[in-house]
Amino acid sequence: MKKIIAIVCHKVTAPLIHTIEYLSSYDNNSLILHVDAKSNINDFHFLEKKNVRLVKERVDVQWGRFSQIEATLRLMKSSIGTDYAYFFLISGDDIPVMSNQDMDELLVGNIGKEFIHYQDSRNSFVDPTERVRFVYPEAFYERKSTVAGKLIRKFHKLFKNQFFINKKYTSHQNQFPKLYKGTNWFTLTRESVEFIINYVEQNKKLVDAFSSSLCADEVFFHSILKTKSDINIYHDPLAINNALRYIDWVTGPEYPRILNDSDRDKIIKSGALFARKVGADADKNFMNSFI
């Protein structure tokens, strides 16, 4: 099974090296890395090899902004011309928790299906239109909360319909697809990746509308895919999610939780393809235990 593993990263970490070393050892895998434009690209050149390459045109990725979507689009466009069946989007904090052989067997058994999760009874519902319908002040993109930031966000909540309408979205809303939300990590067929690329090229107003969105990487790709008439989405209500990604948003103390050996049994039982978030200095034995 020919696979592309597309990685969004910003620093060299133990999980990144581990994932690249393992998956690049199989000739049928091609790995593409998008390194944040803020990072020194020279730090990553040692990872390059026959089936591992770096995206040349990089994006300054900032949390919550459209740049997260743009980085994914760069990776998708970099896959053009490559022969593959499935495209995996992961981060530099992910590790494979299923062997390459088992991954291939899972994909072969579900060939043509898209491993992408749309929120359902396994999640708390979040209205996807909220991410795009309004424009957001800088305070929403700051990871560390401040008193001033809290006041700004409270003002936004109270008066968003008066002062913060995203007219780039509302003025053309009837031309845009219905919005859906899910997890931002996915595994898609080549056909669907090409569908997304073509859709974006033909719908510039949609891109413009999302330019001032908040955390819309969980909405943008999901909404576009739903317009594909023959979309075939993998669904297993007993799985952790339909993207088969293990991410712990509940246990803490960090959100998502930094996974370690105490999480190993739960990860294995989940049947996931990849797990995140794994610490930058994660133990090699822990990471190897899954493959």
N, C-alpha and C positions, 0 to 999 in steps of 0.2 A: 504494500500500500504506500503510494507516494504521498508524503505529507510536507506541508510548509509549517514551520513553527515560527511565528512572528512575535518578536519580543520587544516590548516597550521598557526601556531601562534608562537609568541615569548615573549609575555607578557600578563598579566592578565589585561583586559580592560572591561569597561562597555558593549561594544557591544559583546564581547566574552561571558561574564556571561549571558547577556540577551538571546543570541542565544541558548546557552546550556540549560538554564532554560526552555525556551519555547519549543524547539524541543524535549528535553528529557522527557517532560511531557507526550508524546505520546509513548505508549509501542511499536508501530511498527517502531519507529525510533531508530537507533543505531548511536552513535556519537564516532568518533575516532579522537584524537588530536595528531598531530605531533608538539611537542614543540622543538624549535630550541635548538641544543646542547649547545649553548652559554648561554642559560637561565637556571635558577635554577629550576629543575623539582619539587622540594618540594613546590614551590609557586602555583603549579597547582593541587596538589593532592586533594584539597577540592572540586574540580569539579567532581571527579570520583563518579560514582554510578552504578547501575545495567546495564544501557545502555549507559554509558559514560566511555571510557577508553583511556589511554595514550599509544602511541607507545613507546615500550621499547628501540629499537635501533634507536637512533636519529641521525640526520645529522646536521652539522654546516652549516646552510643555509646562503649563501652570495649572495647579489643581482647580477643578471645577469649571474651567474655561473651555471654549471651543477648541483650543489647541490640543486637548486630549483626543477629540474626534479627528482632528487634522493629522495627528501622528498615526492613528490607525489607518486613515485613508492613504497615507504615504506608504505604509507597509503593504496595504492591499495593492496599490499601483505597482509596487516593486515586485509583486508576484507575477505580473503580466509577463508572458513568455516562458514561464516555468511550467513544466509538466507535473501536475499534482492532482490528487483527488480531494484532499481536505486541507483547510487552512485553519490553524490554531492561533488564537490570539491569547498571549499570556504576558505577565509582567516579569521583571527581573527578580521579583520576590517569590516566584513560583518554582515548584519542583515537580517533576513527574512522580505520581504515586501509583502508577500502573506501568508494567513493563511495556516496552515497545511492541513486543509480540502480542500481548494482550490488547493493547490499543488497536493494533491492526485487525485482530479478530473481532473486536467490538465494532469497528467501522465496517468491515466486510459484512458482518451480520445485520448491519443497519444502513447499508449503502444507499446513498441518496437522501438520507435524513439529515436535518440540521440540528446540531447540538447547541441550542441557544435557549436561554430560560426567559420566559415571560412571567411576570408576577402572578401568583395564584394563591391558593389557600395555604401554601407553605410560607408565605411572606405577609408582612403588614402592607396594606395597600398604600401606594403613593400615587397621587394624581399626576400623570406625566405632563399634562398641559401646564401645570404650575412651573415646570422647568423652563418653558419656552415662552409662555404668554406674557411674562414680565421681564423687565430689565432689572439687573441687580447691582447695587452699589458695591464698592470694593470690599466692604466689611464681610460680604458673603464668601469671598474667595480667600479670606485669611484663616489659616488653620488654627491659630492661637486666638482664643476669645479674649476681648478686652471690654472694659465698661462702655467705651464709646461705640464699639462694634455691636454690643448687645442693644444699645439704645437705637442705633441705626436700623438693625434688623427688626426691632419692635415697631419702629415708625413705618418701615416697609410693610410689615404684616397688616397694620391698621389702614394704611393709605395706598396700598399697591394699585387698587383699581382706579384711583384718582390721579396718581402721579407717575406710575411705573409701568404702564402698558407698553408692551413691545409691538409697536405699530407695524414693524416689518413682518411680524407673524399675523397679527389680527387683520391687517388690511388684505391679506391674501389667504386667509385661513381656509376658505372654501376650495382653494386649489391644492392645498396640502393634504397628505394622507392623515388618517386618524392616528393619533399618537398612542404608543404602547411603551411600557417600561419593563425592564428586566435586569439581569446581571450584565455587566459590561465585558465579561470574558466569554468567548464562544469558540465553537468549532463549526466551520461552514464548508459546504461543498464549493468547488471551483466555480460552478455555475452561479451560485448565489453571490460569491465575491465579485464576479464579473457583472452581475446584475446590479449590485450596489454601486460599483464604479460608474457604470453607464447611467444609472439613475441620477447620481450626483452631477454628472456632466450635463445632463439634460434639464436639471432643475436647480439652477443657480439661486433662484429666489428662496428655496428651502434652506440652502446653505447660509444665505444672508440672514434669514430669520433666526437661525440657530446661533449666529455669531455672538449674541449677547446672552446666551442661555446659561443655566446653572446645572452642572453635573449631568449634562444631556447626552453623554456617551452611553448612558443607560436607556436612552430614548431614541436617538437618531437612527441607529442601525436596525433596531427592532421595528421601528415604524416603517422604514423603507422595505424591509423584508416582507412585511404583511401585505404589501401591494403586489407581491409576486403570486400570480394566480395558482401556480402548481407547487407552492411551498409545502414541504413535508417535514414537520418538526418532530424530533424525537421526544417522546413523552413517557416517563416512568414516574407515576405518583409516589412510589416508594423510595425513589432516589432523593438525594439531598437537594438536587435541582436538575433541570433538564440539560444544563450545560456540563454537568458532571464535574463541578469545581468544588473543592472543599474549602470553605471560608467560614471561620467562626466569628460571628458578629454578636454573640451572646455572652460567652464565658468571661471575656476580659482577662487581665486588667486593661489591655489595649484593645482598640476596636478599629480594624479586626485584630483578633488575638494573634500574637507572635507564637507560631506553633513550635513545639519541641517534642521530645521523646514521650512525654506523658500523653500526647495526643495521638500517638501512633496507631493504637488499636481502633480508635474511632475513625481515623482517616482510612484505614484498610477496610473496615466494615462499610464505609460509605460508597465504595465502588467508584470513587472519583478518578478522573484522568490526571488532574493536577491539584495541588494544594497550595494555598497562600494564606497568610503571609509568613514567610520563613525568614528568620533573622539573618542579617548580613554575615555573621560569623558562625552560622549553623554547623553543627557537628557532622562530619562526613559519614560516620557510621549511621546516624539517624537518617540522612538523606538516601544512603545506599540501601537501607532496609526495605524500601518499597519496590525495588527493581531487581 
